[in-house]
Amino acid sequence: MKAVVHTGYHTFPSLKDIEKPTPGPGEVLLKVAGAGACHSDVAIFHEFDEGLNPQMDPEFVLGHETSGWVESVGEGVTGIEQGAAYLIYGPVGCGVCRACTRGQDTYCENASTMAYAGVGLGLNGGMAEYVVAPARNLVPLGDADPVDAAPLADAALTPYHAIKLALPHLNGGGKFALVIGLGGLGLIAVQILKALTGATIIATDMKEEAMAEAEKLGAVTVPGGEGQVERIREITGGQGVDAAFDFVGVGATVTTAMQSAGRQSRVTIVGIGNLSPYEWAFLTTPYEAELVNTYWGTVEELHEVVDMYKAGQITPQVTRYSLDDALEAYQALVDGTISGRAVIVPHGEV
C-alpha cells in the first residue's frame, strides 16, 4: 500500500509502498477515510534534531488525525462494528497507569519508557491506505462525514481540552476570550468558544483571510503588529481578557497574550512554537494571572468533540488532497499557504 513516511530529520517525507498492516490482539484495521496534515508533523521532519525526541525517530508513517472504516479486527476485539466509521484517538500510553486508565494517554506516567507517543507519532499513522489502531482508541462517528471529521482528532480536541479547563474564567456575563493564531486549531477554537460560552471572542492573526474567516464565525478581529495589545485592551474596556489561548506558542505571542490578560485570568499556551522564550516579571504581570500549557486531550473529550461535530457546532475548514498529492499538502504547510486543515483522502475522489 502507499504511505507517507517520515524517513529522517530535516528530510522531507517520502511517498512509499509499504506492506499493508495486520491487526494484532486488541487492535483494529481501518481503511483510511481521511488523515489531517498537521504542523506537528512539519516540526517532526523539518525542525526536530536527532536526539530531541527518540519517540519520533524514523521510520514511521505520518498522520495523527485519522478517520476510517473498520476493515478487520484482531483477537479479543468486541463491540466494534465492521464497516462502520470511527475516529482514532491518537495518543497511545502504557494503558495501565492512572493517567491512561482515565483516558488521558497524553500524560502517561510511563511515557519516558515508551518507544512512541501515538498513532502517527512513532507508531504508523493514517497517511496511508490502511492503518492499525488500538480498539480502545476508536470513537464512533455514526453517519457523520468521516473525511471532514479527521481533523477533530487534534485540531478540535486540543483546543477543546484547553478551553474546557479555562471555562471557570469565562462563566458569567461580560467575559472576554482571546484567540491568537487562526490556523486549523484557532478557527475551531473560535467555534468551540462560541458554542460553550457567552464570551466576546477576540481573534488575532497576521493573515487577513484568516481573520475574515474568524469574523464569519462570530469573532471580533484585531490584526497583529503595532497597536495590537492596545486595541485588544480597548475592546475589553481596559480590563484585559479573562482567558487567552495562544495557538502559536513563541515568545512574541505569549507576550501578547500576557499583556492582553486581565487580573485573575488564565493564559493557555497551546501552540508548540518553541522558537524563543517568554520573559516573566512580577510587576508586569496581572495579579493572579495563570500561565499554563496543555497538550492534546482525553479520549472522553474526543467523544464530546464528535458530539459537537454531529450537532453542527464544529465545522472544520478542510482542503482535500489525494494520497498521491499528500506531499504537496505538506509543502503547502511548510510554505504557510494552507488555510484551515489539509486532509488526505486515500480512497475515492477528493
ABEGO torsion letter per residue (X at the ends): XBBBBBAEBGBBBBBBBBBBBBBBBGBBBBBBABBBBBAAAAAAAAABBBGABAAABOBBBBGABBBBBBABBBBGBBGBBBGBBBBBBABBBAGABAAAAAGBAAABAAAAABABAEBGBGBBBABBABBBBBAAABBBAEABBAAAAAAAAAAAAAAAAAAAAAAAAABEBGBBBBBBEBBAAAAAAAAAAAAABABBBBBBBABAAAAAAAAAAGBBBBBBEBGAAAAAAAAAGGAEBABBBBAAGBAAAAAAAAAABBBGBBBBBABBAGABBBBBBAAABBBGBBBBBBBEBBAAAAAAAAAAAAAGABBBBBBBBBAAAAAAAAAAAAAGABBEBBBBBABEBX
